[in-house]
Amino acid sequence: MPTSPLTSLRPLDSLRIVVIARGVAAAYAARLLGTMGAEVVLVEPPQGSPLRRQPPFLANQVSALFAYLAAGFRSQVAELDTAHGRATLGALLSQADILIDDTPLAERKPLGLDEASVAQSHPDLVHVSVLPFGAHGPKAEWKGEDVQIQHASGEGYLLPNGLAVEMFPDRAPLKVHGHFGAMQGGIAAALGALSALWARPDVGGQFVDIASQDATLAVGAFAIQRLGDGSIEHRVERSFRYGGVIPCADGYVELLTLEQRQWEGLVKLLGEPAWALDPALADSLERSRQGPMINGNIRAWAAVRKVEDIVREGQALSVPLAKYYTPAEVVRDPHEKVRGLFQPVDTGAGVFDMLVSPFQFDGAALELRSGPPALGEYNA
């Protein structure tokens, strides 16, 4: 992709990252840093990273997950269990600023990837370890897919909730769709890498230990905080007393009224029905107690109205509500088009609009250098 004014604004253009990624967390951390300008070299075995074989698949058996995570990467094939492969990795690390690695702990020392070996050979390297349960502690050698990460963090216990649990009351607690827990680990790894890089002039390279379980636990921090009040959240109770996701005639809105003036605006939006004018509902605690009744009336009112009308009229009355967008609507949203959130990328299975990055710098969108790499293209 030719250089454009956008690519010149990337803040990490001078950095090089080496990533060894069998799973999503490590790859996602590198992806976030790569879109900010860092050169990312993915070290893969001869058969390729396991991510290349993860569904869903596009044409030509191209993994959509790999295409997204590895967009902009370069691929270096190296057999790390051979002397030549370890020498290749050592040469890459000697020119790198950051190593991101999710190799299981038991395999690290024979490959020279344990904390002590990397620190001795490359003292200025920021070494980021990304594992389901971290590199230290009694669970450090445990394996874990995203369903285990989410439940080990306590988040799975609270799923589904809100409207979902009302619609499917008998559904077992499962997980957030996709790789939610691993991506939380990837975000934490990217932030940890940047923090260590910022301190490197003063302290040299550091070992950054990331556990996706810890990162996902941070998402559910409110449930942990409520333990201090003696309250244990449950998925059936984890919802707004009234409001939340509201079905409409042609979609959904989310509604949340925390302040008195917002409640008063909602009453006006509803047409000031008699039930909403009950003086008892002027008290926020009483509204919470009568939440099911209030929601029943709100849903009956919304069920015959269009999302666009509710949002327009509600926001004019300072009622905090907004439309729930489908993925297709997000891609087509003119706001996101202006912000450059999506970029057409050649995945090897066709050109698709791909999410680039949640970051902007100096008011400009970032760009991906390319689509996912061919296996071993960097070896030459």
C-alpha positions as CSV (number, residue, x, y, z in Angstrom):
1,M,0.0,0.0,0.0
2,P,1.5,3.4,-0.9
3,T,2.4,5.8,1.8
4,S,-0.3,8.4,2.4
5,P,-0.6,11.4,4.7
6,L,-2.5,9.2,7.2
7,T,0.3,6.7,7.6
8,S,2.9,9.4,8.3
9,L,1.0,10.2,11.5
10,R,1.4,6.8,13.2
11,P,3.2,7.2,16.5
12,L,5.0,3.8,16.5
13,D,6.5,3.9,13.1
14,S,10.1,3.4,14.4
15,L,9.3,0.3,16.4
16,R,9.6,-3.4,15.5
17,I,7.6,-6.1,17.2
18,V,8.2,-9.8,17.1
19,V,5.1,-11.9,18.0
20,I,4.7,-15.6,18.5
21,A,1.0,-16.2,18.6
22,R,-0.9,-19.4,18.8
23,G,-4.0,-17.7,20.2
24,V,-6.0,-14.5,19.8
25,A,-4.6,-12.5,22.8
26,A,-1.0,-12.2,21.7
27,A,-2.0,-11.6,18.0
28,Y,-4.5,-8.9,19.0
29,A,-2.0,-7.1,21.1
30,A,0.4,-7.0,18.2
31,R,-2.4,-6.0,15.8
32,L,-3.2,-2.9,18.0
33,L,0.4,-1.9,18.1
34,G,0.9,-2.6,14.4
35,T,-2.0,-0.3,13.4
36,M,-0.2,2.5,15.3
37,G,2.8,2.1,13.0
38,A,5.0,-0.6,14.5
39,E,6.4,-3.2,12.1
40,V,5.1,-6.6,13.2
41,V,6.9,-9.9,12.3
42,L,4.9,-13.0,13.1
43,V,7.1,-16.0,13.8
44,E,5.4,-19.2,12.6
45,P,6.2,-22.9,12.4
46,P,6.4,-24.4,8.9
47,Q,2.7,-25.4,9.1
48,G,1.8,-21.9,10.0
49,S,0.2,-20.4,13.2
50,P,-2.8,-22.3,14.5
51,L,-4.7,-19.1,14.0
52,R,-4.6,-19.8,10.2
53,R,-6.8,-22.8,10.8
54,Q,-9.4,-21.1,13.0
55,P,-13.0,-20.7,11.6
56,P,-14.9,-19.1,10.2
57,F,-13.4,-19.4,6.7
58,L,-13.6,-17.2,3.7
59,A,-12.9,-18.5,0.2
60,N,-9.8,-20.5,-0.4
61,Q,-9.9,-21.7,3.2
62,V,-8.6,-18.3,4.4
63,S,-9.4,-17.9,8.1
64,A,-11.4,-14.7,8.6
65,L,-10.1,-14.5,12.2
66,F,-6.4,-14.8,11.0
67,A,-7.1,-12.3,8.2
68,Y,-8.3,-9.7,10.7
69,L,-5.7,-10.3,13.4
70,A,-2.7,-10.6,11.1
71,A,-3.5,-7.7,8.8
72,G,-0.4,-5.7,8.2
73,F,1.9,-8.4,9.7
74,R,4.9,-10.0,8.0
75,S,5.4,-13.8,8.3
76,Q,8.8,-15.4,9.2
77,V,8.9,-19.2,9.3
78,A,11.3,-20.6,11.9
79,E,11.4,-24.0,13.5
80,L,12.1,-22.9,17.0
81,D,13.0,-26.5,18.2
82,T,16.0,-26.4,15.9
83,A,19.3,-24.5,16.3
84,H,18.7,-22.7,13.0
85,G,15.2,-21.7,14.0
86,R,16.4,-20.3,17.4
87,A,19.2,-18.5,15.6
88,T,16.7,-16.9,13.3
89,L,14.5,-15.8,16.2
90,G,17.6,-14.4,18.0
91,A,18.5,-12.3,15.0
92,L,14.9,-11.0,14.9
93,L,14.9,-10.2,18.6
94,S,18.2,-8.4,18.3
95,Q,16.5,-5.8,16.1
96,A,13.2,-5.7,18.0
97,D,11.8,-3.5,20.6
98,I,9.0,-5.8,21.8
99,L,8.5,-9.5,22.0
100,I,4.9,-10.7,22.5
101,D,4.7,-14.4,23.2
102,D,2.0,-16.9,24.2
103,T,4.2,-20.1,24.1
104,P,3.1,-22.4,27.0
105,L,5.4,-22.1,30.0
106,A,6.6,-25.7,29.8
107,E,7.9,-25.1,26.3
108,R,9.7,-21.8,26.8
109,K,13.0,-22.8,28.4
110,P,14.0,-25.4,25.8
111,L,13.3,-22.7,23.1
112,G,15.2,-20.0,25.0
113,L,11.9,-18.0,25.5
114,D,11.8,-18.1,29.3
115,E,12.0,-14.8,31.2
116,A,15.6,-15.3,32.3
117,S,17.0,-16.4,29.0
118,V,15.4,-13.5,27.0
119,A,16.5,-11.0,29.6
120,Q,20.1,-12.3,29.5
121,S,20.3,-12.3,25.7
122,H,18.3,-9.1,25.0
123,P,18.4,-6.9,28.1
124,D,16.7,-3.9,26.4
125,L,13.8,-5.9,25.0
126,V,10.3,-5.5,26.3
127,H,9.2,-9.1,26.8
128,V,5.4,-9.4,27.0
129,S,4.0,-12.8,28.0
130,V,0.3,-13.4,27.3
131,L,-1.3,-16.5,28.7
132,P,-4.8,-17.4,29.9
133,F,-3.8,-17.4,33.6
134,G,-0.5,-15.6,33.4
135,A,3.1,-16.8,33.8
136,H,3.1,-17.0,37.6
137,G,0.9,-18.7,40.1
138,P,-0.7,-22.1,40.5
139,K,-2.7,-21.9,37.3
140,A,0.2,-20.6,35.2
141,E,0.5,-23.8,33.2
142,W,-3.2,-24.3,32.7
143,K,-4.6,-24.1,29.2
144,G,-7.8,-22.2,28.6
145,E,-10.1,-21.4,25.8
146,D,-12.3,-18.2,25.9
147,V,-15.2,-20.0,27.6
148,Q,-12.8,-20.9,30.5
149,I,-11.3,-17.4,30.6
150,Q,-14.8,-15.8,30.8
151,H,-16.0,-18.1,33.5
152,A,-12.8,-18.0,35.5
153,S,-13.1,-14.2,35.6
154,G,-16.6,-14.4,36.9
155,E,-18.1,-12.8,33.8
156,G,-19.7,-16.1,32.5
157,Y,-21.7,-16.4,35.8
158,L,-23.5,-13.2,34.8
159,L,-24.5,-14.3,31.3
160,P,-27.0,-13.9,29.8
161,N,-28.6,-11.0,31.5
162,G,-31.0,-8.2,30.9
163,L,-33.4,-8.7,28.0
164,A,-31.5,-11.8,26.9
165,V,-32.3,-13.7,30.1
166,E,-35.9,-12.6,29.9
167,M,-36.2,-13.9,26.4
168,F,-34.3,-17.1,27.2
169,P,-34.8,-17.8,30.9
170,D,-33.8,-21.5,30.6
171,R,-30.6,-20.8,28.7
172,A,-27.4,-21.9,30.6
173,P,-24.7,-19.3,31.3
174,L,-22.4,-19.6,28.3
175,K,-20.0,-16.8,27.1
176,V,-19.9,-13.6,25.2
177,H,-19.7,-14.4,21.4
178,G,-16.3,-14.6,19.8
179,H,-13.0,-14.1,21.7
180,F,-14.0,-11.5,24.2
181,G,-11.8,-12.7,27.1
182,A,-8.7,-13.2,24.9
183,M,-9.2,-9.7,23.3
184,Q,-9.3,-8.2,26.8
185,G,-5.9,-9.9,27.4
186,G,-4.7,-8.5,24.1
187,I,-5.7,-4.9,25.1
188,A,-3.9,-5.3,28.5
189,A,-0.8,-6.7,26.7
190,A,-0.7,-3.7,24.3
191,L,-1.0,-1.3,27.2
192,G,1.6,-3.1,29.3
193,A,4.0,-3.1,26.4
194,L,3.6,0.6,25.8
195,S,4.1,1.3,29.5
196,A,7.3,-0.8,29.7
197,L,8.5,0.9,26.5
198,W,7.9,4.3,28.0
199,A,10.1,3.4,31.0
200,R,12.8,1.6,29.0
201,P,15.2,4.6,28.8
202,D,15.4,4.5,32.6
203,V,15.1,0.8,33.6
204,G,15.9,-1.1,30.4
205,G,13.8,-4.0,29.1
206,Q,11.2,-5.5,31.4
207,F,9.1,-8.7,31.6
208,V,5.4,-7.9,31.3
209,D,3.1,-10.7,32.6
210,I,-0.4,-10.6,31.2
211,A,-3.3,-13.0,32.2
212,S,-6.4,-12.8,30.1
213,Q,-8.3,-13.9,33.2
214,D,-7.2,-10.8,35.1
215,A,-8.0,-8.6,32.2
216,T,-11.5,-10.0,31.8
217,L,-12.0,-9.7,35.6
218,A,-11.5,-6.0,35.2
219,V,-14.5,-5.8,32.9
220,G,-16.7,-7.2,35.7
221,A,-15.2,-4.9,38.4
222,F,-18.6,-3.6,39.4
223,A,-19.8,-7.0,40.4
224,I,-16.7,-7.4,42.6
225,Q,-17.2,-3.9,44.1
226,R,-20.7,-4.8,45.1
227,L,-19.4,-7.7,47.2
228,G,-18.4,-4.9,49.6
229,D,-22.1,-4.1,50.0
230,G,-22.9,-7.7,50.7
231,S,-24.5,-8.0,47.3
232,I,-23.8,-11.0,45.1
233,E,-24.9,-10.3,41.5
234,H,-26.7,-13.0,39.5
235,R,-27.4,-13.0,35.8
236,V,-31.2,-12.9,36.5
237,E,-30.8,-9.8,38.6
238,R,-28.0,-8.1,36.5
239,S,-30.1,-5.6,34.7
240,F,-31.5,-2.1,35.1
241,R,-34.5,-2.0,37.2
242,Y,-36.2,-0.3,34.3
243,G,-34.9,0.7,30.9
244,G,-32.1,-1.4,29.3
245,V,-32.6,-2.9,25.9
246,I,-36.1,-2.1,24.6
247,P,-37.7,-3.9,21.6
248,C,-39.3,-1.5,19.1
249,A,-41.4,-2.1,16.0
250,D,-38.3,-2.2,13.7
251,G,-35.3,-2.8,16.0
252,Y,-34.0,-2.0,19.5
253,V,-33.1,1.0,21.6
254,E,-31.2,1.1,24.9
255,L,-32.6,3.4,27.6
256,L,-31.1,4.4,30.9
257,T,-32.5,7.2,33.1
258,L,-30.3,7.8,36.2
259,E,-31.3,11.4,37.0
260,Q,-34.6,12.9,38.0
261,R,-34.7,15.2,34.9
262,Q,-34.2,12.2,32.7
263,W,-37.1,10.4,34.2
264,E,-39.2,13.5,33.8
265,G,-38.2,13.7,30.1
266,L,-39.1,10.0,29.7
267,V,-42.6,10.6,31.1
268,K,-43.1,13.4,28.5
269,L,-41.8,11.1,25.8
270,L,-44.3,8.4,26.8
271,G,-47.1,11.0,26.5
272,E,-47.6,11.5,30.3
273,P,-49.7,8.4,30.9
274,A,-51.6,8.1,34.1
275,W,-49.5,5.3,35.6
276,A,-46.3,7.4,35.1
277,L,-47.8,10.4,36.9
278,D,-48.3,8.5,40.1
279,P,-46.7,10.7,42.8
280,A,-45.0,7.7,44.3
281,L,-42.8,7.4,41.2
282,A,-41.3,10.8,41.9
283,D,-39.0,8.8,44.3
284,S,-36.1,7.0,42.5
285,L,-36.1,4.1,45.0
286,E,-39.8,3.6,44.4
287,R,-39.2,3.6,40.7
288,S,-36.6,0.8,41.2
289,R,-39.0,-1.2,43.2
290,Q,-41.6,-0.9,40.5
291,G,-39.2,-1.5,37.7
292,P,-41.0,-4.5,36.2
293,M,-44.2,-2.5,36.0
294,I,-42.5,0.5,34.4
295,N,-40.7,-1.7,31.9
296,G,-43.8,-3.5,30.9
297,N,-45.5,-0.2,30.1
298,I,-42.4,1.2,28.3
299,R,-42.1,-1.9,26.1
300,A,-45.8,-1.9,25.2
301,W,-45.4,1.8,24.2
302,A,-42.2,1.1,22.2
303,A,-43.4,-2.1,20.4
304,V,-45.6,-0.1,18.0
305,R,-43.1,2.7,17.3
306,K,-40.1,3.0,15.1
307,V,-36.5,3.3,16.5
308,E,-35.8,6.5,14.6
309,D,-38.8,8.3,15.9
310,I,-38.2,7.2,19.5
311,V,-34.5,8.3,19.4
312,R,-35.3,11.7,17.7
313,E,-38.1,12.6,20.1
314,G,-36.3,11.2,23.2
315,Q,-33.1,13.0,22.6
316,A,-34.9,16.3,22.1
317,L,-36.3,15.7,25.7
318,S,-32.8,14.9,27.0
319,V,-33.7,11.2,27.5
320,P,-30.5,9.1,27.3
321,L,-31.4,6.5,24.7
322,A,-29.8,5.4,21.4
323,K,-30.4,2.9,18.6
324,Y,-28.9,-0.6,18.8
325,Y,-27.0,-1.0,15.5
326,T,-26.6,-4.3,13.7
327,P,-23.1,-5.1,12.4
328,A,-24.2,-4.3,8.8
329,E,-25.5,-0.9,9.9
330,V,-22.3,-0.1,11.7
331,V,-20.3,-0.8,8.5
332,R,-22.6,1.4,6.5
333,D,-22.8,4.2,9.1
334,P,-21.7,7.5,7.5
335,H,-20.2,8.6,10.8
336,E,-17.8,5.6,10.8
337,K,-17.0,6.3,7.1
338,V,-16.0,9.8,7.9
339,R,-13.8,8.5,10.8
340,G,-12.2,5.9,8.6
341,L,-12.9,3.1,10.9
342,F,-13.1,0.5,8.1
343,Q,-10.7,0.1,5.2
344,P,-10.9,-2.2,2.2
345,V,-8.3,-4.9,2.6
346,D,-7.3,-7.8,0.3
347,T,-7.5,-10.9,2.5
348,G,-6.4,-13.4,-0.1
349,A,-10.0,-14.4,-0.4
350,G,-11.4,-11.2,-1.7
351,V,-11.4,-7.5,-0.7
352,F,-13.4,-6.8,2.4
353,D,-14.0,-3.7,4.6
354,M,-12.0,-4.4,7.7
355,L,-12.0,-2.7,11.1
356,V,-8.7,-0.8,11.3
357,S,-8.2,0.6,14.8
358,P,-10.1,2.3,17.6
359,F,-7.3,5.0,17.8
360,Q,-6.9,8.2,15.9
361,F,-4.0,10.7,16.2
362,D,-4.1,14.4,15.2
363,G,-7.6,13.9,14.0
364,A,-6.7,11.4,11.3
365,A,-7.6,7.7,10.9
366,L,-4.9,5.0,10.9
367,E,-4.3,2.6,8.0
368,L,-3.3,-1.0,7.6
369,R,-0.2,-1.6,5.6
370,S,-1.7,-4.7,4.0
371,G,-3.8,-7.7,4.4
372,P,-2.6,-10.9,6.2
373,P,0.8,-12.2,5.1
374,A,1.5,-15.3,3.0
375,L,3.2,-17.9,5.1
376,G,7.0,-17.2,5.2
377,E,6.9,-14.2,3.0
378,Y,9.5,-12.4,5.2
379,N,12.0,-15.2,5.0
380,A,13.3,-13.9,1.7
